[in-house]
Amino acid sequence: MNKITVYNASAGSGKTFTLAAQYIAILLKDNPNMYRHILAVTFTNKATAEMKERILQRLWDLAHLPEYFTTKDNDFYAEIAKLLPELSLEELKRRASTALQSLTHDYDHFYVQTIDAFFQSLLTNLAHEMGLAAGFKVDLDDKEAIRKGVERLMSKIDNNKELKEWVLNYIKERISDNQRWDITAEVTTLANEIMKEQFMQHEAALNAQLSNSQLLSKYRRELSARRDNASQIIIEAAKTFDASITELCDNGYATFSRGGQVLQPFISRLMNGDFREPSDSIKIIG
């Protein structure tokens, strides 16, 4: 196969049928031992078992044509005949029989694997080159990996000047916003982003930007300026609202109902730059 072929198919549209036919066509084209050089990758263990079973079943069907040939198998035979037009029926049967025997007697080299299993086999084969211990274990628990990663990051603060400066600035920002100084939970939440597909798609570009300290400093200054500007707008709006309500009350046009009594402390907080999330009562009034 000298080119990449992409099959865009929805669920239930015959992907397994098509892929099994392609696999068998490659297997029967030149060398019955070609299975040692073919890798089929699936998403789940169930799909792996289904693909293996389908390939073996179809090879058996082809090897026993036309004795066990039924109408149900017409489509598959037609697909194989289209992929291998140079083979006669007898030659097709012979090659299918040879390939089936080779696969069943050398099943360990019948490579249909999940993506996880494939990468684990790569790690196993490259463990020495990658500096991994012989008895390494692949941990698929994202949360545990992130927890350990955050712990390791925090343990390096004293020995990393740039990291220490970043953490201290972040803590100061949180304290000024009346938030907890312990940033472990926030860093953990941020770390979860690296496990998401959106980050993986743009990882190279993001890493390039995040490694540029000048760009980050500029971004932080711009973000801080915009936040300060937005805060000032909210404070001024709260003062205007408070002054209007006070004027109406002084002139006898309005009195504070229960809703107003709940709202007034919230407005006072906004005037003082306290932008904590409002209570449920305030949300209902809003």
Secondary structure, 3 states (H helix, E strand, C coil): CCCCCCCCCCCCCCHHHHHHHHHHHHHHHCCCCHHHHCCEEECCHHHHHHHHHHHHHHHHHHHCCCCCCCHHHHHHHHHHHHHCCCCCHHHHHHHHHHHHHHHHHCHHHCCEEEHHHHHHHHHHHCCCCCCCCCCCCCCCCHHHHHHHHHHHHHHCHHHCHHHHHHHHHHHHHHHHCCCCCCCHHHHHHHHHHHHCHHHHHCHHHHHHHHCCHHHHHHHHHHHHHHHHHHHHHHHHHHHHHHHHHHHHHHCCCCCCCHHHHHHHHHHHHHHCCCCCCCCHHHHHHC
